[in-house]
């Protein structure tokens, strides 16, 4: 297996080429691609022209095909049936639709499993994953690689010259399993040998004198099944993400060697897979693509979701935006949505089809945050299989209904705004994302779950608390990966980032290098406002607790330090002592660092007989900037209140406490500024933006003080009219205090 350095070298050589491929494609397909996954092979008695005509009637411009049916492409070993797809591609071309063609390597055919049982993946050493689902394979095994490369080359060579094919999706939702196969483990040992050099160095870095784990030889390293050493666990998780990225990069290189220059290579990323680092995956691709699944109905309200489990399907309007912002952050560029809700998405016991208007709302929210394609999953609703109750654009009777009508309206509107799309989303606050911290806090959780045990999702729950607060305060977020700070991948300049993103949040940055912590300190010194969340600056890159005073290397700059922490079983009320009142119900929960001010000023304190001796939130000037530190995980009321104070006054968002209206902004393809105004509730609302705009979808001009009315679950797309001096993007935006809502 290749080391991380080698993967970065390969990815670096692809980045410019990837941009060129996407640029070539963009020049011939302006606007946002719009369509669905289409699997005619599942229901072959359905006339193709009926489906494609209905798609054309819904303004579809793209379909995704082929990624799930290796056994259809190759029914027996070496016997290929490749022409079944051609009528579909021809029909798409006749209607001016584009096609993204997938490689089927995530769904292995039974004959391959039968003839080569050794390719089965293992969730525990020696225990094969049973067949019958998907992604049960050890994708590092030579027998699998041989057959995977053969089918990839056969499909791409057959259809690379078809005029409808604009790009290829390699594999699908990679990283589902942590593979424990012997070959994977031996490659892990080889990787450690290169990374650490000697057994002695590994013993020292991992603290293996503890519990008599010291190695005398590399052969002494135990398999991960019963491991409790956190340093081992972090290295194992990093390695699993690395081999996932290597696998996708391997496929991408095969496809690039065969396809046309104007065809891109992507993959469908599911962000919460166990073995996924979306930044590393994004480097292997020409453009990032991924899933966006979410609860509809009340699950799209602004203030909901923070107390509910967030997984592959999110809850809350803020969580929808968080997924989109994370996909944009994978490469810091526009992205494709390869799968998102058509009808009710989920298990047979979880059916929440959208309210009228919610498809429009979600589509424009995703476009506002940088989506260059929206593809629904899927066109047909299947009458069989594990996803029988995942409702597509057409229901089981295959007759167009309410879902089709709603989605067709989205397609019409995207066509109306085509010359302005895709957009580049604005951002005024950054969030530092750390996979190492996520994995380390899964091994040694900070928070408890509902059963009283450790919550392996601690990292995301803490991050979400800060994201939701910033979102509901009107902030627009850009994800920054920790590898971009310590120089691992194209180090960002802290002064330049402070100018571009005046607020930067580091939530639960548990694992961090010295260089990363010094970079954060420099960001604040050069004028940025750094916000530190709990568990930040605690451990080094091997997940060893640092011996420095916490938060390590940031204590003096932040004007605080702490030695003790608590995990309260109930939330602790918080009140303001500076800067004005907090929202009703402000609380800290889950984790409390006992902050000791050393020059920092208290902003809020706990109302508690014991915890009241320590501040809940403090702030401290440092250089030309400032560091604000949270002593606990904030609930939505506390986070929203603090971020309303510290975000730039010209930023956009809900505007008033408790509002259901959000406003996000972006620069359109024609360099005009666009505003996306959403009303995430049943209650009609109105808003006055204080500047002249034109309604893009209706073509009407609105004066600077004109009230804009929104129905329940409504969205308006507005173009900011040029300033008197001719400013093409309306840079001088009014303060959010001008925003109002009729019911608040």
C-alpha positions in Angstrom: 0.0 0.0 0.0 1.1 3.5 -0.7 2.0 5.8 2.2 0.1 9.1 2.8 3.0 11.0 1.3 2.7 9.1 -1.9 -1.1 9.6 -2.0 -0.6 13.3 -1.6 1.9 13.3 -4.4 -0.5 11.5 -6.7 -3.4 13.7 -5.8 -1.3 16.9 -6.3 -0.4 15.8 -9.8 -4.1 15.4 -10.6 -5.5 18.7 -9.2 -4.7 21.0 -12.1 -5.8 18.3 -14.6 -9.0 17.9 -12.7 -9.8 21.6 -12.9 -9.1 21.6 -16.6 -11.5 18.6 -17.1 -14.3 20.3 -15.1 -13.7 23.6 -17.0 -14.0 21.9 -20.3 -17.2 20.3 -19.2 -18.6 23.6 -17.8 -18.0 25.5 -21.0 -20.4 23.2 -22.8 -23.0 22.8 -20.1 -23.7 26.1 -18.3 -26.2 26.0 -15.4 -26.8 23.4 -12.8 -27.2 19.8 -14.0 -30.5 18.4 -12.9 -31.8 14.8 -13.0 -31.9 11.4 -11.3 -30.3 8.0 -11.0 -32.0 5.8 -13.7 -31.9 2.0 -13.5 -33.9 0.7 -16.5 -32.3 -2.7 -16.0 -34.3 -3.1 -12.8 -37.6 -2.8 -14.7 -36.8 -3.6 -18.3 -40.4 -4.0 -19.4 -40.9 -0.3 -19.0 -40.5 1.5 -22.3 -37.4 3.7 -22.3 -39.0 6.5 -24.3 -41.8 6.8 -21.7 -39.3 7.5 -18.9 -37.1 9.8 -20.9 -40.0 11.8 -22.2 -41.2 12.3 -18.6 -37.7 13.4 -17.6 -37.5 15.9 -20.4 -40.9 17.2 -19.3 -39.4 17.8 -15.9 -36.5 19.7 -17.4 -33.9 16.9 -16.6 -30.5 17.5 -18.1 -28.6 14.5 -16.7 -29.0 10.9 -15.5 -26.7 8.6 -13.6 -26.5 5.0 -14.8 -24.7 1.7 -14.4 -22.9 1.8 -11.0 -24.9 -0.9 -9.2 -25.1 -3.9 -11.7 -21.8 -5.6 -12.2 -23.7 -8.9 -12.7 -25.6 -7.3 -15.6 -22.5 -6.1 -17.2 -20.7 -9.4 -16.7 -23.2 -12.2 -16.0 -20.4 -14.8 -15.9 -16.6 -14.7 -15.5 -15.3 -13.2 -18.7 -18.6 -13.0 -20.5 -19.5 -9.4 -21.0 -22.9 -7.9 -22.0 -22.2 -4.2 -22.6 -24.7 -3.1 -25.2 -27.8 -3.1 -23.0 -27.0 0.5 -22.0 -26.7 1.9 -25.4 -30.4 2.5 -26.1 -30.6 4.5 -22.9 -27.7 6.6 -23.8 -29.0 7.1 -27.3 -32.4 8.2 -25.9 -30.7 10.6 -23.5 -28.7 12.1 -26.4 -31.8 12.5 -28.5 -33.3 14.6 -25.8 -30.2 16.7 -25.1 -29.5 15.0 -21.7 -26.1 14.2 -20.3 -25.1 10.9 -18.7 -22.8 10.1 -15.8 -21.7 6.5 -16.1 -20.7 4.5 -13.0 -18.2 1.7 -12.5 -20.0 -1.2 -10.7 -17.2 -2.2 -8.3 -19.1 -1.7 -5.1 -21.6 -4.5 -5.9 -19.8 -7.7 -6.6 -21.5 -10.4 -8.6 -22.2 -13.8 -7.0 -20.0 -15.7 -9.5 -17.0 -13.7 -8.3 -17.8 -14.3 -4.7 -18.2 -18.0 -5.4 -15.0 -18.5 -7.4 -12.9 -16.3 -5.2 -14.3 -16.5 -1.6 -11.0 -15.2 -0.3 -11.9 -11.7 -1.5 -14.6 -11.4 1.2 -14.0 -8.5 3.6 -13.6 -9.2 7.3 -15.0 -7.0 10.1 -13.0 -9.0 12.6 -9.8 -11.0 11.8 -10.8 -14.3 10.2 -14.5 -13.6 10.3 -15.8 -13.0 6.8 -18.6 -10.5 6.1 -21.6 -12.6 4.9 -22.7 -12.1 1.3 -26.1 -10.7 0.5 -25.8 -7.0 0.8 -23.0 -4.9 -0.9 -19.5 -3.7 -0.3 -18.7 -7.0 1.4 -15.3 -7.2 -0.4 -11.7 -6.7 0.5 -11.0 -4.2 -2.3 -7.2 -4.5 -1.8 -7.2 -8.2 -2.8 -5.4 -8.9 -6.1 -8.2 -11.2 -7.4 -10.7 -8.5 -6.8 -8.5 -5.8 -8.4 -7.9 -8.0 -11.5 -11.6 -8.4 -12.1 -12.5 -4.9 -11.1 -10.0 -3.4 -13.6 -11.2 -5.7 -16.3 -14.8 -4.5 -16.0 -13.9 -0.9 -15.6 -11.8 -1.0 -18.8 -14.5 -2.8 -20.7 -17.3 -0.3 -19.8 -15.3 2.9 -20.2 -13.8 1.7 -23.6 -17.2 0.9 -24.8 -18.9 4.2 -24.0 -16.2 6.8 -23.7 -17.0 8.1 -27.2 -20.7 8.3 -26.7 -21.7 12.0 -27.0 -24.1 11.8 -24.0 -21.4 10.7 -21.5 -19.9 13.7 -19.7 -18.2 11.9 -16.8 -17.6 8.7 -14.9 -18.4 7.9 -11.3 -15.9 5.4 -9.9 -17.3 3.0 -7.3 -20.1 4.2 -5.0 -20.2 5.4 -1.4 -16.7 4.0 -0.5 -15.4 3.3 3.0 -18.4 1.3 4.4 -16.2 -1.2 6.4 -13.0 -1.2 8.4 -11.3 -4.1 6.8 -9.5 -6.6 9.1 -8.3 -9.0 6.4 -4.8 -10.4 6.9 -3.4 -8.7 3.8 -4.8 -5.4 5.0 -3.3 -5.9 8.4 0.1 -6.8 7.0 0.0 -3.7 4.8 -0.8 -1.7 7.9 2.3 -3.1 9.6 4.4 -2.1 6.5 2.9 1.3 6.7 3.8 1.7 10.3 7.4 0.5 9.6 7.8 3.3 7.0 6.0 5.9 9.2 7.9 5.2 12.5 11.1 3.7 11.3 11.8 1.4 14.2 9.9 -0.7 16.8 11.5 1.4 19.5 10.1 4.6 18.0 6.7 3.1 17.8 6.9 1.9 21.4 7.8 5.4 22.6 5.2 7.2 20.5 2.4 4.9 21.4 3.4 4.5 25.1 3.5 0.7 24.7 5.2 0.1 28.1 1.6 0.5 29.3 0.0 -2.9 30.1 3.1 -4.6 28.8 2.4 -3.9 25.2 6.0 -3.1 24.3 7.0 -4.7 20.9 10.3 -6.5 20.4 9.7 -7.1 16.7 7.2 -5.9 14.1 5.7 -9.4 14.2 4.6 -8.7 17.8 1.9 -6.2 16.7 -1.5 -7.5 17.6 -4.5 -7.4 15.3 -7.0 -4.6 16.0 -9.9 -6.8 17.1 -9.5 -6.5 20.9 -7.3 -3.3 20.9 -7.8 -0.7 23.6 -4.7 1.4 22.9 -6.0 4.8 21.5 -2.8 5.5 19.7 -3.1 2.2 17.8 -6.8 2.9 17.1 -6.0 6.3 15.6 -3.3 4.9 13.3 -5.6 2.1 12.2 -8.4 4.6 11.3 -6.0 6.8 9.4 -4.8 3.8 7.5 -8.3 2.6 6.6 -9.2 6.1 5.2 -5.9 6.1 3.3 -6.5 2.7 1.6 -10.1 3.9 0.7 -8.6 7.0 -1.0 -6.0 4.8 -2.7 -8.7 2.5 -4.1 -10.7 5.4 -5.5 -7.5 7.0 -6.9 -6.6 3.7 -8.5 -9.9 3.5 -10.3 -9.7 7.2 -11.3 -6.3 6.7 -12.9 -7.6 3.8 -15.0 -10.6 5.8 -16.2 -8.5 8.9 -16.9 -6.3 6.8 -19.1 -9.2 5.8 -21.3 -11.7 8.7 -21.3 -11.9 11.9 -23.3 -10.3 15.1 -22.0 -13.7 16.8 -21.6 -15.0 14.0 -19.3 -14.6 14.3 -15.6 -14.1 11.6 -12.9 -15.9 11.6 -9.6 -17.3 9.3 -6.9 -20.4 9.4 -4.8 -19.2 10.1 -1.2 -21.2 9.2 1.8 -19.6 11.5 4.4 -20.3 9.4 7.5 -18.8 6.1 6.2 -16.3 4.6 8.8 -13.3 4.7 6.5 -13.8 8.0 4.7 -11.7 11.2 4.7 -13.6 13.4 2.2 -10.6 15.7 1.7 -8.3 12.8 0.8 -11.0 11.4 -1.5 -11.6 14.8 -3.1 -8.0 15.0 -4.1 -8.3 11.8 -6.1 -11.2 13.2 -8.1 -11.8 16.0 -10.7 -14.8 17.2 -8.8 -16.4 16.2 -5.4 -19.8 14.4 -5.5 -21.8 13.1 -2.6 -25.1 12.2 -0.9 -27.4 14.7 0.8 -30.2 12.9 2.6 -32.4 14.5 5.2 -35.7 14.4 7.0 -38.5 16.3 5.3 -41.7 17.7 6.8 -40.9 19.2 10.3 -37.4 17.8 9.9 -36.6 20.9 7.8 -37.5 23.5 10.5 -34.7 25.9 11.5 -34.4 25.1 15.2 -34.9 21.3 15.1 -32.5 18.4 15.1 -29.8 19.3 17.6 -31.1 16.8 20.2 -31.6 14.1 17.6 -29.2 11.6 16.1 -27.6 12.8 12.9 -26.4 10.1 10.6 -26.6 9.5 6.9 -29.9 11.2 7.1 -29.9 14.6 8.8 -32.5 16.5 10.8 -32.9 20.3 10.7 -32.4 23.0 8.1 -29.0 23.8 9.6 -27.9 20.2 9.2 -28.8 20.3 5.5 -26.6 23.3 5.0 -23.8 21.6 7.1 -23.7 18.7 4.7 -23.5 20.9 1.7 -20.8 23.1 3.3 -18.8 20.0 4.1 -19.0 18.8 0.5 -17.8 22.2 -0.7 -15.0 22.0 1.8 -13.7 18.7 0.4 -11.9 20.6 -2.4 -12.9 24.2 -1.6 -14.9 24.2 -4.8 -18.3 23.5 -6.3 -19.6 19.9 -6.0 -22.1 17.5 -7.5 -25.0 15.9 -5.6 -25.3 12.4 -6.9 -28.1 11.3 -4.5 -30.8 13.2 -2.6 -34.4 12.7 -1.6 -37.0 12.3 -4.2 -39.9 10.9 -2.2 -39.8 9.6 1.3 -36.3 8.3 1.9 -35.5 5.7 4.5 -36.6 2.5 6.1 -40.1 1.0 5.8 -40.9 2.5 9.2 -39.6 6.0 8.4 -41.8 7.8 5.7 -41.6 11.6 5.6 -42.5 12.8 2.1 -41.9 16.5 1.7 -44.5 19.2 2.3 -45.5 21.1 -0.8 -42.6 23.5 -1.6 -39.9 21.7 0.3 -38.2 20.3 -2.8 -37.8 23.8 -4.1 -36.4 25.0 -0.8 -33.9 22.3 -0.6 -32.8 22.5 -4.2 -32.1 26.2 -3.9 -30.4 25.9 -0.6 -28.0 23.3 -2.1 -27.4 25.5 -5.1 -26.8 28.5 -2.9 -24.0 26.5 -1.1 -22.2 25.5 -4.3 -24.0 22.5 -5.8 -23.4 22.2 -9.6 -25.7 19.2 -10.0 -28.7 17.8 -8.2 -29.6 14.2 -8.9 -32.5 12.5 -7.1 -32.4 9.0 -6.0 -34.0 7.5 -7.9 -36.3 7.7 -10.9 -38.3 4.5 -10.3 -39.5 3.3 -6.9 -38.4 -0.4 -6.8 -41.0 -3.1 -6.2 -38.3 -5.4 -4.7 -35.0 -5.3 -2.8 -33.6 -3.6 0.3 -34.7 -0.2 -0.8 -38.3 -1.0 -1.7 -39.5 1.9 0.4 -37.1 4.5 -0.8 -39.5 6.4 -2.9 -38.3 7.7 -6.2 -39.6 10.5 -8.5 -42.2 8.0 -9.7 -44.0 5.9 -7.1 -44.6 2.1 -7.4 -47.3 2.5 -10.0 -44.9 4.5 -12.1 -47.5 7.2 -12.8 -46.4 10.9 -12.3 -47.8 12.3 -9.1 -47.1 15.0 -6.6 -43.4 14.3 -6.3 -43.0 14.5 -10.0 -44.9 17.7 -10.2 -42.8 19.3 -7.4 -39.5 18.2 -8.9 -40.5 19.4 -12.4 -41.1 22.8 -10.9 -37.6 22.8 -9.5 -36.3 21.9 -13.0 -38.2 24.7 -14.6 -36.8 27.2 -12.1 -33.3 26.1 -12.5 -33.8 26.5 -16.3 -35.0 30.1 -15.7 -31.9 31.0 -13.7 -29.5 28.9 -15.9 -27.3 31.9 -16.9 -26.6 32.7 -13.2 -25.6 29.2 -12.2 -23.6 27.6 -10.7 -22.8 30.0 -7.9 -19.8 30.5 -5.6 -21.2 30.6 -2.0 -20.2 33.4 0.4 -18.7 32.6 3.8 -17.8 34.7 6.8 -17.0 32.0 9.3 -14.8 28.9 9.1 -14.9 25.6 10.9 -11.8 23.5 11.3 -12.6 19.9 10.5 -10.4 17.2 11.9 -10.8 13.5 11.0 -8.1 12.6 13.4 -10.1 14.2 16.2 -13.3 12.5 15.0 -11.6 9.1 15.2 -9.8 9.7 18.5 -13.1 10.9 20.1 -14.7 7.7 18.8 -12.1 5.6 20.6 -12.3 7.7 23.8 -15.6 9.7 23.6 -16.1 13.0 25.3 -19.9 12.7 25.5 -22.2 9.9 26.8 -25.0 8.4 24.8 -28.6 7.8 25.8 -27.6 4.5 27.4 -25.0 6.0 29.6 -22.0 4.7 27.6 -19.5 6.6 25.5 -20.9 8.2 22.4 -18.7 7.4 19.4 -20.3 10.3 17.6 -19.0 12.8 20.1 -17.0 14.8 17.6 -19.9 15.5 15.3 -22.2 16.4 18.1 -19.8 19.0 19.4 -19.1 20.3 15.9 -22.9 20.5 15.2 -23.5 22.5 18.3 -21.2 25.2 17.0 -22.4 24.9 13.4 -26.0 25.3 14.3 -25.3 28.3 16.5 -23.3 30.0 13.7 -26.0 29.2 11.1 -28.9 30.4 13.2 -27.0 33.6 14.0 -26.8 34.3 10.3 -23.3 33.0 9.5 -22.3 31.2 6.3 -19.7 28.5 6.9 -16.7 27.3 5.0 -15.1 24.0 6.1 -11.3 24.1 6.5 -9.4 20.8 7.0 -6.7 20.7 9.7 -4.3 19.3 7.0 -4.6 22.7 5.3 -3.2 24.4 8.4 -0.2 22.3 9.4 1.3 22.2 5.9 0.3 18.6 5.1 -1.7 19.8 2.1 -1.0 23.3 0.7 -0.7 25.3 3.9 -3.1 28.3 4.1 -1.8 31.7 5.0 -3.2 32.6 8.4 -3.3 36.4 7.7 -5.0 35.9 4.4 -7.6 33.6 5.9 -8.2 36.1 8.7 -9.0 38.7 6.1 -11.3 36.3 4.1 -12.9 34.5 7.1 -13.0 36.9 10.1 -14.3 34.2 12.4 -12.8 30.7 12.7 -14.2 27.9 14.9 -12.1 25.0 16.2 -14.6 22.7 17.8 -13.3 19.5 19.5 -9.9 19.9 17.9 -8.7 17.1 20.2 -5.8 15.9 18.0 -3.6 18.6 16.6 0.1 19.1 15.7 2.2 21.8 17.1 2.1 23.5 13.7 -1.7 23.5 13.7 -2.0 25.0 17.1 0.7 27.7 16.3 -1.2 28.4 13.0 -4.4 29.0 15.0 -2.5 31.3 17.3 -1.1 33.2 14.4 -4.5 33.5 12.8 -5.8 35.4 15.9 -2.6 37.5 16.1 -3.1 38.7 12.5 -6.6 39.9 13.1 -8.9 36.8 13.1 -11.4 35.9 15.8 -10.7 32.4 16.8 -13.4 30.4 18.7 -12.2 27.4 20.7 -14.5 24.6 21.7 -14.1 22.0 24.4 -11.4 19.3 23.9 -9.4 21.5 21.6 -5.6 21.5 21.9 -5.6 18.4 24.2 -3.7 15.7 22.4 -0.8 15.4 20.0 -0.9 13.7 16.6 -0.7 10.3 18.1 -3.7 11.1 20.4 -1.4 11.3 23.5 -2.5 13.8 26.1 -0.2 16.8 25.9 1.9 17.6 28.9 1.5 21.4 28.3 -1.1 23.4 30.1 -4.4 23.1 28.3 -5.4 24.3 25.8 -1.8 23.5 24.7 0.1 26.2 23.0 -3.0 28.4 23.1 -3.4 29.1 26.8 -1.5 32.4 26.9 -3.0 33.7 23.7 -6.5 32.7 24.9 -5.9 34.1 28.4 -7.2 31.0 30.1 -6.0 27.6 31.2 -7.6 24.5 32.8 -6.6 21.3 34.5 -9.9 19.7 35.4 -13.0 18.8 33.3 -16.4 17.4 34.2 -19.2 15.6 32.4 -22.4 16.9 33.9 -25.4 14.6 33.6 -27.8 17.5 33.1 -27.4 20.8 31.2 -26.2 23.8 33.3 -28.0 27.2 32.9 -25.8 30.0 31.7 -26.2 33.8 32.2 -24.5 36.7 30.6 -22.1 39.0 32.5 -20.9 41.1 29.6 -22.1 42.1 26.1 -25.9 42.0 26.7 -28.4 39.3 27.6 -28.4 35.7 26.3 -31.4 34.0 24.7 -33.8 32.4 27.1 -32.7 28.8 27.9 -29.0 29.3 27.3 -27.2 26.3 28.6 -23.9 24.4 28.6 -24.1 20.6 28.4 -22.1 17.3 28.0 -18.7 18.5 28.9 -17.3 21.3 31.1 -13.6 22.5 31.2 -12.9 24.3 34.4 -11.6 27.4 32.8 -9.2 29.6 34.9 -9.0 33.2 33.4 -5.5 34.5 33.0 -6.2 37.8 31.4 -9.4 36.8 29.6 -12.7 38.5 30.4 -15.8 36.5 31.3 -18.7 36.7 28.9 -21.0 34.2 30.5 -21.1 32.2 33.7 -22.8 29.1 34.9 -25.8 29.4 37.3 -24.7 26.5 39.5 -23.5 26.1 43.1 -20.4 24.2 42.0 -19.7 25.1 38.4 -20.4 28.8 39.0 -16.8 29.3 40.2 -15.7 28.9 36.5 -16.8 31.0 33.5 -18.8 29.4 30.7 -17.5 31.6 28.0 -14.4 33.9 28.0 -12.8 36.2 25.5 -9.3 37.7 25.2 -7.6 40.1 22.8 -4.5 38.8 21.2 -2.4 40.8 18.7 -4.8 42.3 16.2 -7.4 39.7 16.8 -9.2 37.8 19.6 -9.8 34.3 21.0 -13.1 33.4 22.5 -13.2 30.1 24.5 -16.3 28.0 25.4 -16.0 26.0 28.6 -18.8 23.6 27.7 -20.7 22.4 24.7 -23.3 25.2 24.0 -26.9 24.5 23.3 -28.5 26.3 20.4 -29.6 29.3 22.5 -26.2 29.9 24.0 -24.3 29.3 20.7 -26.7 31.5 18.7 -26.4 34.3 21.2 -22.6 34.4 21.3 -22.3 34.2 17.5 -24.8 37.0 17.0 -22.3 39.2 18.9 -19.1 38.1 17.1 -20.1 37.5 13.5 -19.6 40.4 11.0 -22.5 42.8 11.2 -23.0 42.6 7.4 -23.5 38.9 7.3 -26.8 37.4 6.3 -29.0 34.9 8.1 -32.2 34.5 10.2 -31.8 38.1 11.3 -34.0 38.0 14.4 -34.3 35.7 17.4 -36.5 32.7 16.6 -37.0 33.6 13.0 -37.9 30.9 10.4 -36.4 33.1 7.6 -32.9 32.6 6.5 -30.9 34.5 3.9 -27.8 33.2 2.2 -25.7 34.9 -0.4 -23.4 33.9 -3.3 -21.8 35.3 -6.4 -23.5 34.1 -9.6 -21.9 32.8 -12.8 -22.3 36.3 -14.3 -20.6 38.0 -11.2 -23.8 39.4 -9.8 -24.6 38.8 -6.2 -27.6 36.5 -5.4 -29.6 36.2 -2.3 -31.5 33.0 -1.4 -34.4 33.8 1.0 -36.1 30.8 2.7 -39.0 30.5 5.0 -38.7 27.2 6.8 -42.1 27.1 8.4 -45.9 27.0 7.7 -46.3 30.6 8.8 -46.2 33.2 6.1 -43.4 35.7 6.6 -42.2 39.0 5.2 -38.7 40.5 5.0 -37.3 43.9 4.0 -33.7 43.7 2.7 -33.0 47.4 2.4 -31.6 47.2 -1.1 -32.8 47.0 -4.6 -33.1 43.5 -6.0 -34.7 41.6 -8.9 -36.6 38.4 -8.4 -34.8 36.0 -10.7 -37.6 33.5 -11.0 -40.4 36.1 -11.5 -38.4 38.8 -13.3 -39.8 41.6 -11.1 -37.8 44.5 -9.7 -38.2 45.3 -6.0 -37.2 48.6 -4.4 -34.9 49.0 -1.5 -37.6 49.3 1.1 -40.2 47.0 -0.5 -41.5 44.2 1.6 -40.9 40.7 0.2 -43.5 38.2 1.2 -42.9 34.5 1.5 -45.6 31.8 1.9 -45.1 28.8 4.1 -42.2 26.6 2.9 -41.3 29.2 0.3 -38.0 30.4 -1.3 -37.1 33.5 -3.3 -34.0 33.9 -5.5 -33.0 37.5 -5.7 -30.3 39.3 -7.8 -28.8 42.4 -6.1 -29.1 45.3 -8.4 -25.8 47.2 -9.1 -24.7 49.9 -6.8 -24.8 53.5 -8.1 -21.1 53.3 -8.7 -21.6 50.3 -10.9 -20.4 47.7 -8.4 -21.3 44.4 -10.2 -21.7 42.2 -7.2 -23.4 44.5 -4.7 -20.5 44.3 -2.2 -22.0 46.9 0.2 -24.7 44.7 1.8 -26.9 46.2 4.6 -26.8 45.1 8.2 -29.0 42.2 9.2 -30.9 44.5 11.6 -32.9 45.5 8.6 -34.4 42.0 8.3 -37.8 41.5 9.9 -40.4 38.8 10.1 -44.1 39.5 10.5 -44.7 37.1 13.3 -41.8 37.9 15.5 
